[in-house]
Amino acid sequence: MTTTTQLGVLGHGVESGSAAERNCATSRVGGVPAWLDLGELPSPASLQCGVCQRPMALLAQVYTPEEAPDCFHRLVYVFCCKSGACYQHPDKWYAVFFFFLNAGHLI
């Protein structure tokens, strides 16, 4: 049996305050999330660890556009607790999915 593994490699960092840092189409590991829709932010309570109630940190922001160019903008944000005490508990994770239809495209 043959299996295929795809491995992502981190590129250069993003400078603090740069346009890339504020661009939601920039996938990132760690740092500060660039929200796709500021009107639909998760509540502060949902970004607290379900075990220790501490604020969670952004683990990854992944831009996943639709295959049709510029049709949908889609982002997945994954947050986790940084406390080692919560390491194996499922409530230390939180994922949010947002999508936005570009105005020039109709469904």
C-alpha positions as CSV (number, residue, x, y, z in Angstrom):
1,M,0.0,0.0,0.0
2,T,1.3,3.4,-1.0
3,T,0.4,6.6,0.9
4,T,1.0,10.2,0.1
5,T,2.0,12.8,2.6
6,Q,1.9,16.5,1.9
7,L,4.1,18.6,4.2
8,G,3.9,22.4,4.4
9,V,7.0,24.4,5.1
10,L,7.0,27.8,6.8
11,G,8.4,30.6,4.8
12,H,9.7,34.0,6.0
13,G,8.1,35.8,8.9
14,V,5.6,38.6,8.6
15,E,6.7,42.0,10.0
16,S,4.6,43.5,12.7
17,G,2.4,46.3,11.4
18,S,2.9,45.3,7.8
19,A,0.2,44.9,5.2
20,A,0.8,41.2,5.1
21,E,0.1,41.0,8.8
22,R,-3.3,42.7,8.4
23,N,-4.2,40.7,5.2
24,C,-6.6,37.9,5.9
25,A,-5.3,36.1,2.8
26,T,-2.0,35.6,4.5
27,S,-1.9,32.1,6.1
28,R,0.1,32.1,9.3
29,V,1.3,30.0,12.2
30,G,0.9,31.9,15.5
31,G,0.7,35.6,15.9
32,V,-2.4,37.7,15.7
33,P,-5.4,36.7,13.6
34,A,-6.4,38.9,10.7
35,W,-10.2,38.5,10.8
36,L,-12.1,38.1,7.5
37,D,-15.3,39.7,8.9
38,L,-14.9,42.2,11.8
39,G,-18.7,42.1,12.3
40,E,-18.7,38.4,13.1
41,L,-15.9,38.0,15.6
42,P,-15.9,35.1,18.1
43,S,-16.9,36.1,21.6
44,P,-14.1,36.6,24.1
45,A,-15.6,33.7,26.1
46,S,-15.3,31.3,23.1
47,L,-11.6,32.1,22.9
48,Q,-11.0,31.0,26.5
49,C,-9.7,27.5,27.2
50,G,-12.6,25.2,28.2
51,V,-10.4,23.6,30.9
52,C,-8.5,26.5,32.7
53,Q,-10.5,29.5,31.3
54,R,-7.2,31.3,30.2
55,P,-7.2,33.1,26.8
56,M,-6.2,30.8,24.0
57,A,-3.5,31.7,21.4
58,L,-3.8,31.5,17.7
59,L,-2.1,28.3,16.5
60,A,-2.8,28.8,12.8
61,Q,-4.7,30.9,10.3
62,V,-5.2,29.1,7.0
63,Y,-6.5,30.9,3.9
64,T,-8.4,28.3,1.8
65,P,-9.8,30.1,-1.3
66,E,-12.4,28.5,-3.5
67,E,-10.9,26.9,-6.7
68,A,-12.8,29.4,-8.9
69,P,-10.5,32.4,-8.8
70,D,-11.7,35.2,-6.4
71,C,-15.1,33.6,-5.9
72,F,-15.0,32.8,-2.2
73,H,-12.6,33.9,0.5
74,R,-12.4,31.1,3.2
75,L,-10.4,31.1,6.4
76,V,-9.9,28.6,9.2
77,Y,-8.6,29.9,12.5
78,V,-7.3,27.3,15.0
79,F,-6.8,28.4,18.6
80,C,-5.3,26.4,21.5
81,C,-4.5,26.8,25.2
82,K,-0.8,27.3,25.9
83,S,-1.0,25.6,29.3
84,G,0.7,22.3,29.6
85,A,-1.9,21.2,32.2
86,C,-4.6,21.2,29.5
87,Y,-2.5,19.4,26.9
88,Q,-4.6,16.3,26.3
89,H,-8.0,17.7,27.0
90,P,-10.2,18.3,23.9
91,D,-11.6,21.6,25.2
92,K,-8.2,23.2,24.8
93,W,-8.9,23.6,21.1
94,Y,-11.2,25.9,19.2
95,A,-11.6,26.3,15.5
96,V,-13.5,29.0,13.6
97,F,-14.4,28.9,9.9
98,F,-15.4,32.0,8.0
99,F,-16.2,32.5,4.3
100,F,-17.1,35.5,2.2
101,L,-18.5,35.7,-1.3
102,N,-16.9,38.3,-3.5
103,A,-19.5,40.9,-4.7
104,G,-18.7,40.1,-8.4
105,H,-19.8,36.5,-8.2
106,L,-23.3,35.2,-7.9
107,I,-24.4,31.7,-6.8
